[in-house]
Amino acid sequence: MYPNIHNAGYWQMPRRINAKKHQKAFKQTNSHKDKKVANVKPYPIPDLEGQLAKEFEKKIRESPTEIRKKVLCEASAVFSRTKMRK
Amino acid sequence: MPPTKFVPDDFSIKKLDEKTDLAGFDCTESDDLGLNEFIHKEALDYQREHMGVTYLFYNEDKIAGYITVAMGSISVKMTKLRIDVFGDKIRYPAVLLGRLSVQNGLRRRAVGKCMVYWCIGLAKRLSEEIGIRFVVLVTKDESRIKFYKECGFEESAIHQDRDMKMMYFQLF
């Protein structure tokens, strides 16, 4: 029997029995999920791992950057200062 | 001596209507997007059909430039903003800066910047009444992209068209 999505638990049985026989820790693998498409991010992510990657994620999710805040402030001023023509 | 830059106080704004005299307005210089033809031939139709409203920026009695705005939206995947509650199946509501052009002789004098800022200010004001999260636009050409980046816009990582680049400004 070949492993597929329908017999994911069943085909691991021999491995489970083998592990028991040889007193080894049985580590279940979810091979049927391995083919899942990688979660592709729409924005470029630098080659970071672990904590650095988390920090980068947090940074890019942060709401208004300084530039944006400045632009927003100026934009509001421009909008209120500009007169409508009669 | 470089020409003086305009400031917001130099402009007064008027919504395009049938009586507007566009005879003196010409923005044909490096006009590969057909913006001169749009203002002279199509803008009024867009307005009649409620597809876009055109605002003219007057410096004294001459038209210095115009912008056309409409409502739009942007796919979550095109932006860096993720709101966990909504996931990525939705689209963010946005104001679309559809057209922007400046009179030939007045380029590089901050007319465009004033108009973009005015549009962002408009979007911010409107966001008190309706849901708006972004100001978006579609453009091409590196110089235009650079200009919008200077105005605080970001380039989307995903583009539907190879030539046309989507850019967005996140209001909140």
Chai-1 contact restraints between the chains, C-beta under 6 A:
chainA,res_idxA,chainB,res_idxB,connection_type,confidence,min_distance_angstrom,max_distance_angstrom,comment,restraint_id
A,P42,B,K77,contact,1.0,0.0,6.0,A-B,restraint_1
A,P42,B,A157,contact,1.0,0.0,6.0,A-B,restraint_2
A,P42,B,I158,contact,1.0,0.0,6.0,A-B,restraint_3
A,Y43,B,K80,contact,1.0,0.0,6.0,A-B,restraint_4
A,Y43,B,A157,contact,1.0,0.0,6.0,A-B,restraint_5
A,I60,B,K80,contact,1.0,0.0,6.0,A-B,restraint_6
A,I67,B,G152,contact,1.0,0.0,6.0,A-B,restraint_7
A,R68,B,G152,contact,1.0,0.0,6.0,A-B,restraint_8
A,V71,B,G152,contact,1.0,0.0,6.0,A-B,restraint_9
A,E74,B,Y117,contact,1.0,0.0,6.0,A-B,restraint_10
A,A75,B,Y117,contact,1.0,0.0,6.0,A-B,restraint_11
A,A75,B,I120,contact,1.0,0.0,6.0,A-B,restraint_12
A,A75,B,G121,contact,1.0,0.0,6.0,A-B,restraint_13
A,S76,B,G121,contact,1.0,0.0,6.0,A-B,restraint_14
A,S76,B,K124,contact,1.0,0.0,6.0,A-B,restraint_15
A,V78,B,P8,contact,1.0,0.0,6.0,A-B,restraint_16
A,V78,B,Y117,contact,1.0,0.0,6.0,A-B,restraint_17
A,V78,B,W118,contact,1.0,0.0,6.0,A-B,restraint_18
A,V78,B,G121,contact,1.0,0.0,6.0,A-B,restraint_19
A,F79,B,W118,contact,1.0,0.0,6.0,A-B,restraint_20
A,F79,B,G121,contact,1.0,0.0,6.0,A-B,restraint_21
A,F79,B,L122,contact,1.0,0.0,6.0,A-B,restraint_22
A,R81,B,P8,contact,1.0,0.0,6.0,A-B,restraint_23
A,R81,B,D9,contact,1.0,0.0,6.0,A-B,restraint_24
A,T82,B,P8,contact,1.0,0.0,6.0,A-B,restraint_25
A,T82,B,F11,contact,1.0,0.0,6.0,A-B,restraint_26
A,T82,B,I13,contact,1.0,0.0,6.0,A-B,restraint_27
A,T82,B,W118,contact,1.0,0.0,6.0,A-B,restraint_28
A,K83,B,S12,contact,1.0,0.0,6.0,A-B,restraint_29
A,M84,B,I13,contact,1.0,0.0,6.0,A-B,restraint_30
A,R85,B,S12,contact,1.0,0.0,6.0,A-B,restraint_31
A,R85,B,K14,contact,1.0,0.0,6.0,A-B,restraint_32
A,R85,B,Y58,contact,1.0,0.0,6.0,A-B,restraint_33
